[in-house]
Amino acid sequence: MTMSDIAQAERLLAEAAASRWTHTQVKAYWDARDGSRYGEGMTTWVPHYKEAHQRLLRTLLAFLPANGRLLDLGAGNGRVARLVLEAHRTCHVTLIDLPNGMLKAAPAVLSEFSGRFDLCAGDMFSAAPVLTPSSFDAVISVFALSHAPTVAAYLRVYQDIYACLKPGGLFVCYDHVLGDAPVLTALNVAGWHEFLLGAQSSQQAHDVVVSTYQEDRPLALRQHVELLWQSDFRAVDVLFKHDIFAIYAGVK
Ligand SMILES: C[S@@+](CC[C@H](N)C(=O)[O-])C[C@H]1O[C@@H](n2cnc3c(N)ncnc32)[C@H](O)[C@@H]1O
């Protein structure tokens, strides 16, 4: 990687910043999206796809007892819930997502796990009223919390997650994050862009990067750690990091 790759990443980020989506646009986009094929081709835009998902699963399994209860925020079509239900024979998963989009595909994706999941249609950034306090052994969110519109919305959702976890319960998030300063964000985006070019045309790689930052409002890992501390999580750690992607966790 060279300084010109970093400069190119800065230009892509500036292009995205000039045409950011509003939170209403983000919700409307996802609430209209057909989720039946979501997840196909993910290895072309997610580096270390297998390793990171294995880490996520391994961590979750350590915290899910027999008949354990998992909440999946922004669960989409059930792609991640399916991995957990396959790996853990008795757990139950509650999937929250917007009503008219990806979630509609979940019953088909999870058809062989009937009775072990339920679907909750709603906004994950105001889900507290439907979540029973201290009722989940673990909460997971994959590529979804970065849709939070503001830092305050992140804090609120972390507080909601904390409240619905049992004592000792685990929150684990796999998502993309900013660098700790703009130059580090550009460095990480340059690394991701290089990865994308390995499997996609330069126009596709350009579009993936720009649309990601038009749509999402990621925070730096330092901010996530501080917000989780503020939400009373007693232990917080980063379990995986590569370019813009990270897995971070908190224990209640
Ligand atoms: C990139 S997809 C990830 C889906 C799933 N977690 C996965 O990894 O396969 C992001 C998901 O977040 C959901 N989402 C976006 N904004 C939301 C909101 N305000 N409330 C609930 N879900 C939301 C979308 O509908 C979509 O299913």
The ligand as an SDF file (V2000), in Angstrom:
LIG
                    3D

 27 29  0  0  0  0  0  0  0  0999 V2000
  -26.2910   -5.4260    6.1390 C   0  0  0  0  0  0  0  0  0  0  0  0
  -27.7870   -6.1450    6.7140 S   0  0  0  0  0  0  0  0  0  0  0  0
  -27.1790   -7.3730    7.8510 C   0  0  0  0  0  0  0  0  0  0  0  0
  -28.1840   -8.4390    8.1450 C   0  0  0  0  0  0  0  0  0  0  0  0
  -27.7050   -9.5800    9.0530 C   0  0  0  0  0  0  0  0  0  0  0  0
  -27.3150   -9.1100   10.3590 N   0  0  0  0  0  0  0  0  0  0  0  0
  -26.5520  -10.3240    8.4180 C   0  0  0  0  0  0  0  0  0  0  0  0
  -25.4020  -10.1280    8.8310 O   0  0  0  0  0  0  0  0  0  0  0  0
  -26.8020  -11.1120    7.5030 O   0  0  0  0  0  0  0  0  0  0  0  0
  -28.3560   -4.8630    7.8340 C   0  0  0  0  0  0  0  0  0  0  0  0
  -29.6980   -5.1950    8.4600 C   0  0  0  0  0  0  0  0  0  0  0  0
  -30.0410   -4.1670    9.3990 O   0  0  0  0  0  0  0  0  0  0  0  0
  -31.4440   -3.9360    9.2670 C   0  0  0  0  0  0  0  0  0  0  0  0
  -31.7780   -2.6110    9.7740 N   0  0  0  0  0  0  0  0  0  0  0  0
  -31.3760   -1.3970    9.3100 C   0  0  0  0  0  0  0  0  0  0  0  0
  -31.9080   -0.4150   10.0560 N   0  0  0  0  0  0  0  0  0  0  0  0
  -32.6880   -1.0120   10.9920 C   0  0  0  0  0  0  0  0  0  0  0  0
  -33.4950   -0.5280   12.0540 C   0  0  0  0  0  0  0  0  0  0  0  0
  -33.6000    0.7700   12.2940 N   0  0  0  0  0  0  0  0  0  0  0  0
  -34.1280   -1.4340   12.8340 N   0  0  0  0  0  0  0  0  0  0  0  0
  -34.0260   -2.7680   12.5860 C   0  0  0  0  0  0  0  0  0  0  0  0
  -33.2620   -3.2930   11.6090 N   0  0  0  0  0  0  0  0  0  0  0  0
  -32.6080   -2.4150   10.8120 C   0  0  0  0  0  0  0  0  0  0  0  0
  -31.7120   -4.0870    7.7930 C   0  0  0  0  0  0  0  0  0  0  0  0
  -33.0670   -4.2920    7.5040 O   0  0  0  0  0  0  0  0  0  0  0  0
  -30.8330   -5.2760    7.4470 C   0  0  0  0  0  0  0  0  0  0  0  0
  -31.5040   -6.4910    7.6000 O   0  0  0  0  0  0  0  0  0  0  0  0
  1  2  1  0
  2  3  1  0
  2 10  1  0
  3  4  1  0
  4  5  1  0
  5  6  1  0
  5  7  1  0
  7  8  2  0
  7  9  1  0
 10 11  1  0
 11 12  1  0
 11 26  1  0
 12 13  1  0
 13 14  1  0
 13 24  1  0
 14 15  1  0
 14 23  1  0
 15 16  2  0
 16 17  1  0
 17 18  1  0
 17 23  2  0
 18 19  1  0
 18 20  2  0
 20 21  1  0
 21 22  2  0
 22 23  1  0
 24 25  1  0
 24 26  1  0
 26 27  1  0
M  CHG  2   2   1   9  -1
M  END
$$$$
